[in-house]
Amino acid sequence: MTGIAARVFLPFAAGYFISYLFRVVNAVIASDLAGDIGIGPSALGLLTATYFISFASFQVPLGLLLDRFGPRRVEAVLLIFAGIGAVLFARAESLAGLIVGRALIGFGVSSCLMAAFKAYTIWFDRQHWPMINGFQMASGGLGALAATYPVEVLLGFTDWRGVFMLLAGMTWAIAVLVFVVVPERRDGLSPEPIARQWQGVRQVFADRGFWRSAPLTTMSQTALLAIQGLWAGPWFRDVVGLDREGVAASLFGIAVAMICGWLVLGTLAGRLVQRGYDLMLVAVAGMAVFIVVQLLLLVCPVSWALPLWLAFGFFGTSGIIAYPALSQMFPLQLSGRVSTAINLLVFVTAFIGQWLIGVIIAFWPVGADGRYAVPGYRTGFLLMAGLQILGLVWYVVSSRRAR
């Protein structure tokens, strides 16, 4: 990697690292939150999913800002708010206070992936987008990794409040890193007035090609975010019967599998494109395998849990391949708006999905030991798989009609 490429990639990779750490850390500290604040599964799902809805609510204006002002300035400013949110979360004494802090964190890290994708469309050649995006996603996997066993170890020295104060300091340091280290480049930015930029947003959402693959991509990423970001941890506790260290170690393994998925599948997708394969078809194939893995999790014995969850993490990353595939369908000046358009759909449905799984689990009584009922997990996970199947059917049918 050249000096300029490293200056572009490493700061944005650090930003996505902290973003993903924030996203999944509640899976490890869930029991601490529930015991300290006194919340049930539905409230826990709502709290954790608040990250997604605040994240999603800023995606459309974020696309406008990225295409107009560039990724360096936008991400550096927003990360300041994420650090403030982490401080508020650490000092909260009620569910409402936690939700406010979590919402501000989601808003503050809302640019960490999309700003990177925008920067890479500016600085890297088109054929390298799937590979560099895969490396970017792998940096998020490292964040997911850090949110598992390392956080569990850290909880031996401090509580969850101390963890979030540490995250606040890290976030502000990364904000400075992005602003100081990333070089400025105006290529691929849009000097158009805001009214003209909104026309670009409408152009993206009115495109039939966008809507052919958007439902499947959205639901595939929703399943990964909603389950891996929260419910996988309680699942290992309640279904497999693991203790805290066992849960953290299992989540650590899933995070490693996700890193491998982003690196391997991103690199493989780039090579297949160079050989003439359609990038969207590569993404759809990976998402189809991801659906099969989820169905196997529902029907296979518990002894198969670990390898299936590792496959869940590995193939769950295939949905991100659709992002550069969608960007290639539009002019370079719209790349920020294209990525944030699909991200808007993903994070709105991830909010609904993560909360809804908690609502479904709450239909069954909580055990005397605080464990949730196994049928609740199965029902919630089955709903996620069913929605992905509908998205896959829609892609096949609409693609045939288009041809």
Summary of the structure (lengths in Angstrom):
residues: 403
radius of gyration: 20.0
end to end distance: 40.4
largest distance: 60.7
contacts: 1571
relative contact order: 0.16
helix: 84%
strand: 0%
